[in-house]
């Protein structure tokens, strides 16, 4: 009996921690904890940037070290707790106590959490094997901690969803762009190789020019000098305008589709909420607003959705009318599609 009570308490604690860490649900101190966590992440990013100034780093060395120790301690505890409570995920995909947690540890956000603390422990346990350049790289890698803010940004969450949904299309676009870059490097090598052997003497050397030209950057450090090379360069530049814009167009279209899906999800929730509460009560509006923030739908779009639903509800609401001739009551239902009333005997 005592063991079952301990298990229930353990389960309850784990569930509460899951809600606090992953869904940010709980008392005021849960929100305060996440605010502190976000502040700590921002301070770490700022610290990595400003400590590159040697004079600043020397004057504030103790404060920077203290910030690093506090940050690593908090991030390590957070990483361990997130792995522990991952079995409480509602869908059940991490339900197994061992394999479920291992699957969680290879998710993108768990990998980011690990990389956020990894440089610190490498620097401690392998410091005798690392040079100053290696330590500088490890310190710079702490900028990865900034990606932890994606948990608190709906826009970043939307971007990750778009990249995940459009991954195959984006990969195809970059694959085609890579092939065209190689073809452009081959072409300029054939045309300009003899005249400028240092810049275009081989296909690998010509890849730099082909890349900056097709991406429309054009640094100008290497340029064709022969008439044939200039003509070929013009062709590649024009082709690069469309190819460089292709991935951006795919991502923009993905953003539009993702936003439409989220608006439709919000519309469905708002419709179910209005049916449940009968009208847009304060409680119903609070529920819809909470979902709106989670989905990242703007307030203007939400107001449009609610206005449309209210209009539909008004049009479909049955009305009782009395026949002026016989005095019998009928139910008139006005349909928006045909813009007329259908009379049904009460």
Order of alpha helices (4+ residues) and beta strands (2+ residues): alpha-alpha-alpha-alpha-alpha-alpha-alpha-alpha-alpha-alpha-alpha-alpha-alpha-alpha-beta-beta-beta
